[in-house]
Amino acid sequence: MDLLERVQRRAMKMMRELEPLSYEDRLRELGLFSLEKRRLQGDLIAAFQYLKGAWRDGEGLFIRECSDRTRSEGFKLKDCRFRLDTRKEFFSVRVVRHWSRLPREAVDAPSLEVFKTRLDGALSNLV
């Protein structure tokens, strides 16, 4: 991932009009996200599709948290702790923390296209 990020940085430096800007400002100017944010975006889109029922295989991929204090739609995911650090990179573990931070209007989106639009807005606010 670091190698790809370096390639993207170098490619953006070749644009003369963006040369004096920092990397983050160049991304903002072009309307792009860093590779890390794009990976997170793809993960959250996949989680949305799974939770809305687009995928039937992989039953029990996420542990849903049932409580009166959670979101009313039942899409609050439970964060599990594991003894092995290798599990931290699993899709189902990686997504839970970020999913819980999404605004309610993004999670309650009626369709995938609406979710993508609202997710872009939420990710653009992240540093």
N, CA, C and O atoms as a MOPAC input file, in Angstrom:
PM7 MOZYME 1SCF
protein

 N      0.82500 1    -1.18500 1     0.00000 1
 C      0.00000 1     0.00000 1     0.00000 1
 C      0.87300 1     1.25400 1     0.00000 1
 O      0.55700 1     2.24500 1    -0.65900 1
 N      1.98000 1     1.19400 1     0.75200 1
 C      2.88100 1     2.34700 1     0.78100 1
 C      3.50400 1     2.59700 1    -0.58400 1
 O      3.69000 1     3.74600 1    -0.98500 1
 N      3.82200 1     1.53100 1    -1.29000 1
 C      4.40100 1     1.66600 1    -2.61800 1
 C      3.41200 1     2.31400 1    -3.58300 1
 O      3.78500 1     3.19400 1    -4.35900 1
 N      2.17200 1     1.88800 1    -3.53800 1
 C      1.15200 1     2.49100 1    -4.39900 1
 C      0.92700 1     3.96400 1    -4.05500 1
 O      0.73700 1     4.80000 1    -4.93800 1
 N      0.95200 1     4.26200 1    -2.77000 1
 C      0.77400 1     5.65200 1    -2.33600 1
 C      1.91600 1     6.52000 1    -2.85600 1
 O      1.68500 1     7.65800 1    -3.26400 1
 N      3.14300 1     6.00300 1    -2.84700 1
 C      4.29300 1     6.75200 1    -3.37400 1
 C      4.15600 1     6.99000 1    -4.86500 1
 O      4.49400 1     8.06800 1    -5.35300 1
 N      3.66500 1     6.00000 1    -5.59400 1
 C      3.44900 1     6.17200 1    -7.03700 1
 C      2.42100 1     7.26400 1    -7.28100 1
 O      2.59800 1     8.09900 1    -8.16800 1
 N      1.35300 1     7.26400 1    -6.50500 1
 C      0.32200 1     8.29000 1    -6.65500 1
 C      0.88600 1     9.66800 1    -6.32300 1
 O      0.56800 1    10.64300 1    -7.00400 1
 N      1.70500 1     9.76300 1    -5.30000 1
 C      2.32200 1    11.05000 1    -4.95100 1
 C      3.19000 1    11.57600 1    -6.08700 1
 O      3.13100 1    12.75700 1    -6.42600 1
 N      3.99500 1    10.69100 1    -6.67400 1
 C      4.88400 1    11.10300 1    -7.76200 1
 C      4.10100 1    11.52600 1    -8.99300 1
 O      4.46100 1    12.49800 1    -9.65700 1
 N      3.04200 1    10.80900 1    -9.29800 1
 C      2.22000 1    11.15300 1   -10.46200 1
 C      1.56900 1    12.51500 1   -10.27900 1
 O      1.44600 1    13.28600 1   -11.23100 1
 N      1.15900 1    12.80500 1    -9.06800 1
 C      0.52000 1    14.09100 1    -8.81600 1
 C      1.52200 1    15.23700 1    -8.84100 1
 O      1.15400 1    16.37200 1    -9.14200 1
 N      2.78300 1    14.95400 1    -8.52900 1
 C      3.81000 1    15.98900 1    -8.58900 1
 C      4.10600 1    16.40200 1   -10.01900 1
 O      4.61600 1    17.49900 1   -10.24800 1
 N      3.79900 1    15.55800 1   -10.97700 1
 C      4.05000 1    15.86900 1   -12.38000 1
 C      3.09900 1    16.91600 1   -12.92600 1
 O      3.36600 1    17.49600 1   -13.97900 1
 N      2.02500 1    17.16600 1   -12.25700 1
 C      1.07000 1    18.18800 1   -12.67900 1
 C      1.59300 1    19.54600 1   -12.25100 1
 O      1.66800 1    19.84700 1   -11.05900 1
 N      1.94800 1    20.34600 1   -13.21200 1
 C      2.60200 1    21.63900 1   -12.94100 1
 C      1.74000 1    22.58100 1   -12.09900 1
 O      2.25000 1    23.26000 1   -11.20800 1
 N      0.45200 1    22.62300 1   -12.37500 1
 C     -0.41000 1    23.56800 1   -11.65600 1
 C     -0.61000 1    23.18800 1   -10.19700 1
 O     -0.98300 1    24.03300 1    -9.38300 1
 N     -0.36300 1    21.91500 1    -9.85300 1
 C     -0.52700 1    21.46000 1    -8.47300 1
 C      0.80100 1    21.33900 1    -7.73500 1
 O      0.83000 1    20.93800 1    -6.57200 1
 N      1.87800 1    21.67800 1    -8.39100 1
 C      3.20900 1    21.46600 1    -7.82900 1
 C      3.44100 1    22.14200 1    -6.47200 1
 O      4.01600 1    21.51100 1    -5.58500 1
 N      3.02400 1    23.38500 1    -6.27300 1
 C      3.32200 1    24.01400 1    -4.97400 1
 C      2.45600 1    23.52200 1    -3.81100 1
 O      2.74400 1    23.83700 1    -2.65600 1
 N      1.40900 1    22.75900 1    -4.09700 1
 C      0.49300 1    22.30600 1    -3.04900 1
 C      1.02700 1    21.07000 1    -2.34200 1
 O      1.83100 1    20.32100 1    -2.89700 1
 N      0.57000 1    20.86500 1    -1.11000 1
 C      0.92100 1    19.64500 1    -0.38300 1
 C      0.12200 1    18.47100 1    -0.96500 1
 O     -0.81500 1    18.67200 1    -1.73800 1
 N      0.49700 1    17.26400 1    -0.59000 1
 C     -0.15600 1    16.06900 1    -1.12000 1
 C     -1.64600 1    16.05900 1    -0.77800 1
 O     -2.47400 1    15.74700 1    -1.63400 1
 N     -1.98900 1    16.39300 1     0.44500 1
 C     -3.39200 1    16.40900 1     0.86700 1
 C     -4.18500 1    17.45100 1     0.09000 1
 O     -5.33000 1    17.21000 1    -0.29300 1
 N     -3.56400 1    18.63000 1    -0.14700 1
 C     -4.24100 1    19.67700 1    -0.92000 1
 C     -4.42600 1    19.26000 1    -2.37500 1
 O     -5.44200 1    19.58100 1    -2.99100 1
 N     -3.44400 1    18.54500 1    -2.92400 1
 C     -3.56600 1    18.03900 1    -4.29700 1
 C     -4.72900 1    17.05800 1    -4.38900 1
 O     -5.52300 1    17.11700 1    -5.32800 1
 N     -4.82900 1    16.15900 1    -3.41600 1
 C     -5.94700 1    15.20500 1    -3.40200 1
 C     -7.27800 1    15.93200 1    -3.33600 1
 O     -8.21300 1    15.60300 1    -4.06600 1
 N     -7.35600 1    16.91200 1    -2.46600 1
 C     -8.59200 1    17.68000 1    -2.30700 1
 C     -8.93100 1    18.42000 1    -3.59600 1
 O    -10.09200 1    18.46500 1    -4.00300 1
 N     -7.91900 1    19.00100 1    -4.23700 1
 C     -8.12400 1    19.75900 1    -5.47900 1
 C     -8.65500 1    18.86200 1    -6.60200 1
 O     -9.48500 1    19.28800 1    -7.40500 1
 N     -8.17200 1    17.62700 1    -6.65000 1
 C     -8.60600 1    16.69300 1    -7.68400 1
 C     -9.85100 1    15.90000 1    -7.29500 1
 O    -10.38700 1    15.14100 1    -8.10300 1
 N    -10.30600 1    16.07600 1    -6.06200 1
 C    -11.49100 1    15.36200 1    -5.60300 1
 C    -11.23800 1    13.88800 1    -5.35900 1
 O    -12.12500 1    13.05900 1    -5.56300 1
 N    -10.02300 1    13.55400 1    -4.91900 1
 C     -9.64000 1    12.16800 1    -4.66500 1
 C     -9.42400 1    11.92900 1    -3.18300 1
 O     -9.27500 1    12.86700 1    -2.40000 1
 N     -9.41000 1    10.65900 1    -2.81400 1
 C     -9.05800 1    10.25000 1    -1.46700 1
 C     -7.71400 1     9.54600 1    -1.50700 1
 O     -7.27700 1     9.09500 1    -2.56600 1
 N     -7.06200 1     9.45000 1    -0.37100 1
 C     -5.83000 1     8.67000 1    -0.29300 1
 C     -6.17400 1     7.19800 1    -0.49600 1
 O     -7.34000 1     6.81100 1    -0.40600 1
 N     -5.17200 1     6.38700 1    -0.76800 1
 C     -5.43200 1     4.96400 1    -0.99000 1
 C     -6.03200 1     4.30100 1     0.24900 1
 O     -6.86300 1     3.40000 1     0.13600 1
 N     -5.61700 1     4.74100 1     1.40700 1
 C     -6.16500 1     4.18400 1     2.64600 1
 C     -7.65600 1     4.48200 1     2.76900 1
 O     -8.43800 1     3.61400 1     3.16000 1
 N     -8.04800 1     5.71400 1     2.43400 1
 C     -9.46500 1     6.06500 1     2.49200 1
 C    -10.26200 1     5.34400 1     1.41700 1
 O    -11.41900 1     4.98600 1     1.63900 1
 N     -9.65100 1     5.12600 1     0.24600 1
 C    -10.36300 1     4.40100 1    -0.80400 1
 C    -10.57300 1     2.94000 1    -0.42000 1
 O    -11.60400 1     2.35100 1    -0.74600 1
 N     -9.60000 1     2.35900 1     0.26800 1
 C     -9.76500 1     0.98400 1     0.74600 1
 C    -10.89200 1     0.93100 1     1.78100 1
 O    -11.72800 1     0.02900 1     1.75100 1
 N    -10.90700 1     1.89100 1     2.68300 1
 C    -11.96200 1     1.96700 1     3.68400 1
 C    -13.32200 1     2.17400 1     3.02300 1
 O    -14.31500 1     1.57000 1     3.42800 1
 N    -13.35900 1     3.02800 1     2.01000 1
 C    -14.59900 1     3.27600 1     1.28900 1
 C    -15.12700 1     1.99500 1     0.65500 1
 O    -16.32000 1     1.70500 1     0.75000 1
 N    -14.26400 1     1.23500 1     0.01800 1
 C    -14.66800 1    -0.03700 1    -0.57500 1
 C    -15.14200 1    -1.03200 1     0.46500 1
 O    -16.10900 1    -1.76100 1     0.24300 1
 N    -14.45900 1    -1.06100 1     1.60400 1
 C    -14.86900 1    -1.95700 1     2.68600 1
 C    -16.24700 1    -1.59500 1     3.22100 1
 O    -17.07300 1    -2.47600 1     3.46300 1
 N    -16.49800 1    -0.31200 1     3.40400 1
 C    -17.78600 1     0.12100 1     3.93900 1
 C    -18.91100 1    -0.11600 1     2.94500 1
 O    -20.03100 1    -0.43700 1     3.34300 1
 N    -18.62800 1     0.03700 1     1.65500 1
 C    -19.63900 1    -0.25800 1     0.63300 1
 C    -19.96900 1    -1.74000 1     0.63800 1
 O    -21.13500 1    -2.12200 1     0.54500 1
 N    -18.94600 1    -2.57400 1     0.74700 1
 C    -19.17600 1    -4.02000 1     0.80300 1
 C    -19.97000 1    -4.40000 1     2.05700 1
 O    -20.85000 1    -5.25900 1     1.99600 1
 N    -19.66400 1    -3.76600 1     3.18500 1
 C    -20.40400 1    -4.03800 1     4.42200 1
 C    -21.86000 1    -3.60800 1     4.28100 1
 O    -22.76100 1    -4.30800 1     4.74400 1
 N    -22.09500 1    -2.46800 1     3.64800 1
 C    -23.46700 1    -2.00000 1     3.42500 1
 C    -24.24200 1    -3.00600 1     2.58000 1
 O    -25.38100 1    -3.34800 1     2.89500 1
 N    -23.61400 1    -3.47500 1     1.50300 1
 C    -24.28400 1    -4.45000 1     0.64500 1
 C    -24.59000 1    -5.74000 1     1.40100 1
 O    -25.66400 1    -6.32300 1     1.24900 1
 N    -23.65000 1    -6.16800 1     2.20100 1
 C    -23.86800 1    -7.39100 1     2.98200 1
 C    -25.01700 1    -7.20800 1     3.97000 1
 O    -25.89800 1    -8.06200 1     4.07500 1
 N    -25.00100 1    -6.09400 1     4.68800 1
 C    -26.02300 1    -5.87500 1     5.71700 1
 C    -27.40700 1    -5.63700 1     5.12400 1
 O    -28.41200 1    -5.93700 1     5.76900 1
 N    -27.47600 1    -5.11200 1     3.92500 1
 C    -28.76900 1    -4.89200 1     3.27000 1
 C    -29.27600 1    -6.12900 1     2.55300 1
 O    -30.37200 1    -6.11900 1     1.99300 1
 N    -28.47700 1    -7.20500 1     2.56700 1
 C    -28.95100 1    -8.46000 1     2.01400 1
 C    -28.53100 1    -8.74500 1     0.59300 1
 O    -29.08100 1    -9.65600 1    -0.02600 1
 N    -27.58100 1    -8.00800 1     0.04700 1
 C    -27.14300 1    -8.26700 1    -1.32600 1
 C    -26.36200 1    -9.57000 1    -1.42600 1
 O    -26.37600 1   -10.21800 1    -2.47300 1
 N    -25.68500 1    -9.96000 1    -0.36100 1
 C    -24.88100 1   -11.19200 1    -0.35400 1
 C    -25.47100 1   -12.16200 1     0.64900 1
 O    -25.67800 1   -11.81300 1     1.81100 1
 N    -25.74100 1   -13.36700 1     0.20900 1
 C    -26.28600 1   -14.38200 1     1.09800 1
 C    -25.20600 1   -15.29600 1     1.64800 1
 O    -25.33100 1   -15.78600 1     2.77000 1
 N    -24.14900 1   -15.53600 1     0.88500 1
 C    -23.08400 1   -16.38700 1     1.41000 1
 C    -22.24100 1   -15.58800 1     2.38800 1
 O    -22.16600 1   -14.36300 1     2.28200 1
 N    -21.62300 1   -16.24400 1     3.31200 1
 C    -20.88600 1   -15.54600 1     4.35700 1
 C    -21.78000 1   -15.22700 1     5.54000 1
 O    -21.58200 1   -14.22400 1     6.22600 1
 N    -22.75500 1   -16.07400 1     5.77200 1
 C    -23.70000 1   -15.86400 1     6.87000 1
 C    -22.95500 1   -15.71500 1     8.19100 1
 O    -22.07600 1   -16.52000 1     8.50000 1
 N    -23.28900 1   -14.71600 1     8.95300 1
 C    -22.65900 1   -14.50000 1    10.24500 1
 C    -21.31200 1   -13.81100 1    10.15100 1
 O    -20.47100 1   -13.96000 1    11.03700 1
 N    -21.10500 1   -13.06200 1     9.09000 1
 C    -19.83900 1   -12.35800 1     8.90800 1
 C    -19.64000 1   -11.31000 1     9.98800 1
 O    -18.52600 1   -11.11600 1    10.47500 1
 N    -20.71100 1   -10.63900 1    10.36100 1
 C    -20.66100 1    -9.62700 1    11.40500 1
 C    -21.51700 1   -10.05500 1    12.58200 1
 O    -22.49600 1   -10.78400 1    12.42600 1
 N    -21.13400 1    -9.59000 1    13.76200 1
 C    -21.94100 1    -9.81600 1    14.95600 1
 C    -22.70900 1    -8.53400 1    15.20900 1
 O    -22.11500 1    -7.49100 1    15.48300 1
 N    -24.01400 1    -8.60700 1    15.11800 1
 C    -24.83700 1    -7.41900 1    15.32700 1
 C    -25.09100 1    -7.23700 1    16.81100 1
 O    -25.30600 1    -8.19700 1    17.55000 1
 N    -25.06200 1    -6.00000 1    17.22100 1
 C    -25.27300 1    -5.66700 1    18.62700 1
 C    -26.71900 1    -5.26000 1    18.81500 1
 O    -27.19400 1    -4.33000 1    18.16400 1
 N    -27.40900 1    -5.93400 1    19.68000 1
 C    -28.81800 1    -5.64100 1    19.93900 1
 C    -28.93200 1    -4.95800 1    21.29600 1
 O    -28.61600 1    -5.54000 1    22.33300 1
 N    -29.37900 1    -3.74000 1    21.26400 1
 C    -29.53900 1    -2.97500 1    22.49200 1
 C    -30.49000 1    -1.82500 1    22.21600 1
 O    -30.66700 1    -1.41300 1    21.07000 1
 N    -31.09600 1    -1.31300 1    23.26800 1
 C    -31.97900 1    -0.15900 1    23.11200 1
 C    -31.18600 1     1.11300 1    22.82100 1
 O    -31.73000 1     2.08500 1    22.29700 1
 N    -29.91000 1     1.10000 1    23.16200 1
 C    -29.09100 1     2.29700 1    22.98200 1
 C    -28.48500 1     2.39700 1    21.58000 1
 O    -27.94400 1     3.44200 1    21.22000 1
 N    -28.56700 1     1.34200 1    20.79800 1
 C    -27.94900 1     1.34700 1    19.47900 1
 C    -28.89600 1     1.90500 1    18.43900 1
 O    -30.03600 1     2.25900 1    18.74000 1
 N    -28.41500 1     1.97800 1    17.22400 1
 C    -29.23700 1     2.46700 1    16.11900 1
 C    -30.48200 1     1.61600 1    15.98300 1
 O    -30.43900 1     0.40100 1    16.17600 1
 N    -31.57100 1     2.24400 1    15.65500 1
 C    -32.84000 1     1.52800 1    15.62000 1
 C    -32.94900 1     0.56500 1    14.44600 1
 O    -33.77500 1    -0.34800 1    14.48200 1
 N    -32.13400 1     0.74400 1    13.40200 1
 C    -32.28400 1    -0.11500 1    12.24300 1
 C    -31.61200 1    -1.46800 1    12.42400 1
 O    -31.75800 1    -2.33700 1    11.56400 1
 N    -30.88500 1    -1.67400 1    13.50900 1
 C    -30.27100 1    -2.96400 1    13.77100 1
 C    -28.96300 1    -3.18700 1    13.05400 1
 O    -28.48900 1    -4.32000 1    12.98200 1
 N    -28.36600 1    -2.14000 1    12.52200 1
 C    -27.11700 1    -2.28100 1    11.80400 1
 C    -25.92300 1    -1.84700 1    12.62900 1
 O    -24.87200 1    -1.53500 1    12.07000 1
 N    -26.05600 1    -1.82000 1    13.92600 1
 C    -24.92900 1    -1.54100 1    14.80600 1
 C    -24.14000 1    -2.83000 1    14.93000 1
 O    -24.69600 1    -3.87600 1    15.26400 1
 N    -22.84700 1    -2.75500 1    14.66200 1
 C    -22.01800 1    -3.95400 1    14.67900 1
 C    -21.20900 1    -4.01300 1    15.95400 1
 O    -20.79200 1    -2.98700 1    16.49200 1
 N    -20.99500 1    -5.21800 1    16.42900 1
 C    -20.27500 1    -5.41900 1    17.68100 1
 C    -18.78200 1    -5.57500 1    17.41200 1
 O    -18.37000 1    -6.29800 1    16.50500 1
 N    -17.99500 1    -4.89400 1    18.20700 1
 C    -16.54000 1    -4.97200 1    18.11200 1
 C    -16.05700 1    -6.10600 1    19.00200 1
 O    -16.33000 1    -6.11400 1    20.20200 1
 N    -15.34900 1    -7.05500 1    18.42900 1
 C    -14.84400 1    -8.20300 1    19.18500 1
 C    -13.35300 1    -8.04800 1    19.43500 1
 O    -12.64100 1    -7.40200 1    18.66600 1
 N    -12.90200 1    -8.64100 1    20.50700 1
 C    -11.47400 1    -8.62800 1    20.83200 1
 C    -10.91600 1   -10.02100 1    20.60000 1
 O    -11.57300 1   -11.02900 1    20.86300 1
 N     -9.68200 1   -10.05000 1    20.09900 1
 C     -9.04500 1   -11.31700 1    19.78200 1
 C     -7.66000 1   -11.35200 1    20.38100 1
 O     -7.03700 1   -10.31600 1    20.61200 1
 N     -7.19200 1   -12.54500 1    20.62600 1
 C     -5.85600 1   -12.69600 1    21.19600 1
 C     -4.77000 1   -12.47300 1    20.14900 1
 O     -3.68600 1   -11.99000 1    20.47900 1
 N     -5.03700 1   -12.80900 1    18.91900 1
 C     -4.02200 1   -12.71100 1    17.87400 1
 C     -4.14000 1   -11.39400 1    17.12200 1
 O     -5.23700 1   -10.98700 1    16.74100 1
 N     -3.01200 1   -10.73100 1    16.91000 1
 C     -3.02200 1    -9.46800 1    16.18400 1
 C     -3.32800 1    -9.64600 1    14.70000 1
 O     -3.74900 1    -8.69600 1    14.03900 1
 N     -3.12500 1   -10.83100 1    14.17900 1
 C     -3.38800 1   -11.04600 1    12.75400 1
 C     -4.86100 1   -10.87700 1    12.41300 1
 O     -5.18900 1   -10.56300 1    11.26800 1
 N     -5.74100 1   -11.07400 1    13.35700 1
 C     -7.18100 1   -10.92700 1    13.10900 1
 C     -7.59100 1    -9.48400 1    12.89200 1
 O     -8.67000 1    -9.22500 1    12.35900 1
 N     -6.74400 1    -8.53000 1    13.29800 1
 C     -7.08000 1    -7.11200 1    13.15200 1
 C     -7.26300 1    -6.70900 1    11.69600 1
 O     -7.97800 1    -5.75100 1    11.40500 1
 N     -6.62900 1    -7.42400 1    10.78500 1
 C     -6.70800 1    -7.09000 1     9.37500 1
 C     -7.83400 1    -7.80300 1     8.64100 1
 O     -8.01200 1    -7.58200 1     7.44300 1
 N     -8.59400 1    -8.64600 1     9.31700 1
 C     -9.71900 1    -9.31100 1     8.68800 1
 C    -10.77300 1    -8.26900 1     8.33200 1
 O    -10.94800 1    -7.27800 1     9.04200 1
 N    -11.46100 1    -8.50000 1     7.24400 1
 C    -12.47600 1    -7.56000 1     6.77400 1
 C    -13.51700 1    -7.26500 1     7.84300 1
 O    -13.84000 1    -6.10500 1     8.09900 1
 N    -14.03700 1    -8.30600 1     8.46000 1
 C    -15.11900 1    -8.11800 1     9.42800 1
 C    -14.67200 1    -7.35500 1    10.66500 1
 O    -15.50000 1    -6.71800 1    11.31700 1
 N    -13.40500 1    -7.40100 1    11.00500 1
 C    -12.88500 1    -6.67700 1    12.16300 1
 C    -12.51700 1    -5.24600 1    11.76900 1
 O    -12.74800 1    -4.30400 1    12.52700 1
 N    -11.94900 1    -5.09800 1    10.58700 1
 C    -11.47300 1    -3.81400 1    10.10100 1
 C    -12.62000 1    -2.81500 1     9.90700 1
 O    -12.43900 1    -1.61400 1    10.10700 1
 N    -13.78400 1    -3.30800 1     9.52000 1
 C    -14.91000 1    -2.44900 1     9.16700 1
 C    -15.70700 1    -1.95900 1    10.37000 1
 O    -16.26000 1    -0.86000 1    10.33800 1
 N    -15.77000 1    -2.75500 1    11.42200 1
 C    -16.68100 1    -2.48100 1    12.54100 1
 C    -16.45300 1    -1.10500 1    13.16100 1
 O    -17.41200 1    -0.36200 1    13.37300 1
 N    -15.21700 1    -0.75700 1    13.45200 1
 C    -14.93800 1     0.52200 1    14.11600 1
 C    -15.38900 1     1.70500 1    13.26200 1
 O    -15.96400 1     2.66400 1    13.77700 1
 N    -15.13100 1     1.63400 1    11.97200 1
 C    -15.49300 1     2.73300 1    11.08600 1
 C    -16.99500 1     2.77300 1    10.81600 1
 O    -17.57700 1     3.84800 1    10.67300 1
 N    -17.61400 1     1.60600 1    10.74800 1
 C    -19.05600 1     1.54800 1    10.51700 1
 C    -19.80200 1     2.22800 1    11.66100 1
 O    -20.78800 1     2.92900 1    11.43400 1
 N    -19.33400 1     2.02200 1    12.87800 1
 C    -20.00500 1     2.60000 1    14.03800 1
 C    -19.87800 1     4.11800 1    14.07600 1
 O    -20.68800 1     4.78700 1    14.71800 1
 N    -18.89200 1     4.66300 1    13.41000 1
 C    -18.68700 1     6.11200 1    13.38700 1
 C    -19.47100 1     6.81500 1    12.28800 1
 O    -19.54400 1     8.04400 1    12.27300 1
 N    -20.05300 1     6.05900 1    11.37400 1
 C    -20.80000 1     6.67900 1    10.27800 1
 C    -22.04500 1     7.36600 1    10.81300 1
 O    -22.64600 1     6.89700 1    11.78000 1
 N    -22.43500 1     8.46900 1    10.19500 1
 C    -23.67300 1     9.13400 1    10.62200 1
 C    -24.89000 1     8.26600 1    10.30000 1
 O    -24.87000 1     7.45600 1     9.37300 1
 N    -25.91600 1     8.45100 1    11.06600 1
 C    -27.13300 1     7.64500 1    10.92400 1
 C    -27.73100 1     7.76500 1     9.51900 1
 O    -28.21000 1     6.77200 1     8.97100 1
 N    -27.71100 1     8.96200 1     8.92900 1
 C    -28.31000 1     9.12200 1     7.60200 1
 C    -27.57300 1     8.32300 1     6.52700 1
 O    -28.17400 1     7.93800 1     5.52400 1
 N    -26.27800 1     8.07000 1     6.72600 1
 C    -25.53800 1     7.23900 1     5.77100 1
 C    -25.94600 1     5.77500 1     5.92900 1
 O    -26.17800 1     5.08400 1     4.93700 1
 N    -26.03200 1     5.31100 1     7.15000 1
 C    -26.36700 1     3.91200 1     7.41200 1
 C    -27.81000 1     3.61100 1     7.01700 1
 O    -28.10900 1     2.50000 1     6.58000 1
 N    -28.69900 1     4.57800 1     7.16300 1
 C    -30.11000 1     4.38600 1     6.83700 1
 C    -30.42000 1     4.59800 1     5.36000 1
 O    -31.59200 1     4.64100 1     4.98500 1
 N    -29.41400 1     4.73100 1     4.52000 1
 C    -29.62900 1     5.01000 1     3.09900 1
 C    -30.49100 1     3.92400 1     2.46000 1
 O    -30.28700 1     2.73600 1     2.71000 1
 N    -31.45400 1     4.33400 1     1.63400 1
 C    -32.35200 1     3.34400 1     1.02400 1
 C    -31.71800 1     2.54200 1    -0.11300 1
 O    -32.16800 1     1.44000 1    -0.42600 1
 N    -30.67100 1     3.09900 1    -0.73000 1
 C    -30.04500 1     2.38800 1    -1.84800 1
 C    -28.52600 1     2.54200 1    -1.77800 1
 O    -27.99700 1     3.35000 1    -1.01500 1
 N    -27.85200 1     1.75200 1    -2.58600 1
 C    -26.39600 1     1.78800 1    -2.61300 1
 C    -25.87700 1     3.12000 1    -3.13000 1
 O    -24.88700 1     3.63500 1    -2.61200 1
 N    -26.52000 1     3.68400 1    -4.13300 1
 C    -26.06900 1     4.96000 1    -4.69400 1
 C    -26.18700 1     6.09000 1    -3.67000 1
 O    -25.30100 1     6.93900 1    -3.57100 1
 N    -27.26100 1     6.09700 1    -2.92400 1
 C    -27.44300 1     7.10800 1    -1.87500 1
 C    -26.39300 1     6.90900 1    -0.78900 1
 O    -25.82800 1     7.87700 1    -0.27900 1
 N    -26.13300 1     5.64800 1    -0.43600 1
 C    -25.11500 1     5.36000 1     0.57200 1
 C    -23.74400 1     5.85400 1     0.11500 1
 O    -23.01100 1     6.45300 1     0.90200 1
 N    -23.39200 1     5.60900 1    -1.14300 1
 C    -22.09800 1     6.04900 1    -1.66700 1
 C    -21.95600 1     7.56300 1    -1.58300 1
 O    -20.89800 1     8.06700 1    -1.20500 1
 N    -22.99600 1     8.27900 1    -1.92800 1
 C    -22.96600 1     9.74100 1    -1.86400 1
 C    -22.78800 1    10.22300 1    -0.43000 1
 O    -21.96900 1    11.10200 1    -0.16200 1
 N    -23.54500 1     9.65300 1     0.47900 1
 C    -23.44900 1    10.05200 1     1.88400 1
 C    -22.12100 1     9.61300 1     2.49700 1
 O    -21.58200 1    10.30300 1     3.36200 1
 N    -21.59400 1     8.47700 1     2.06000 1
 C    -20.29200 1     8.00000 1     2.54000 1
 C    -19.17900 1     8.94000 1     2.08100 1
 O    -18.26900 1     9.24100 1     2.85400 1
 N    -19.23900 1     9.40600 1     0.83400 1
 C    -18.24200 1    10.35200 1     0.35100 1
 C    -18.21200 1    11.61500 1     1.20500 1
 O    -17.14400 1    12.14300 1     1.51700 1
 N    -19.39200 1    12.08900 1     1.57500 1
 C    -19.47300 1    13.26100 1     2.44800 1
 C    -18.88400 1    12.99800 1     3.82300 1
 O    -18.19900 1    13.85200 1     4.38600 1
 N    -19.15100 1    11.81700 1     4.36200 1
 C    -18.62500 1    11.46500 1     5.68700 1
 C    -17.10400 1    11.28300 1     5.64900 1
 O    -16.40700 1    11.70500 1     6.57200 1
 N    -16.59200 1    10.65900 1     4.59300 1
 C    -15.15100 1    10.44100 1     4.48600 1
 C    -14.38900 1    11.73200 1     4.20800 1
 O    -13.23700 1    11.87600 1     4.61900 1
 N    -15.01900 1    12.65900 1     3.52100 1
 C    -14.33000 1    13.92100 1     3.24200 1
 C    -14.14200 1    14.74400 1     4.51900 1
 O    -13.25500 1    15.59500 1     4.58500 1
 N    -14.97500 1    14.49000 1     5.53200 1
 C    -14.82800 1    15.18900 1     6.80600 1
 C    -13.74600 1    14.59200 1     7.68400 1
 O    -13.27600 1    15.23900 1     8.62000 1
 N    -13.34100 1    13.34800 1     7.38600 1
 C    -12.27900 1    12.70600 1     8.15800 1
 C    -10.93400 1    13.30600 1     7.78800 1
 O    -10.72800 1    13.76000 1     6.66300 1
 N    -10.03600 1    13.30100 1     8.73800 1
 C     -8.68900 1    13.80100 1     8.47100 1
 C     -7.80500 1    12.65400 1     8.05500 1
 O     -6.62200 1    12.85300 1     7.78100 1

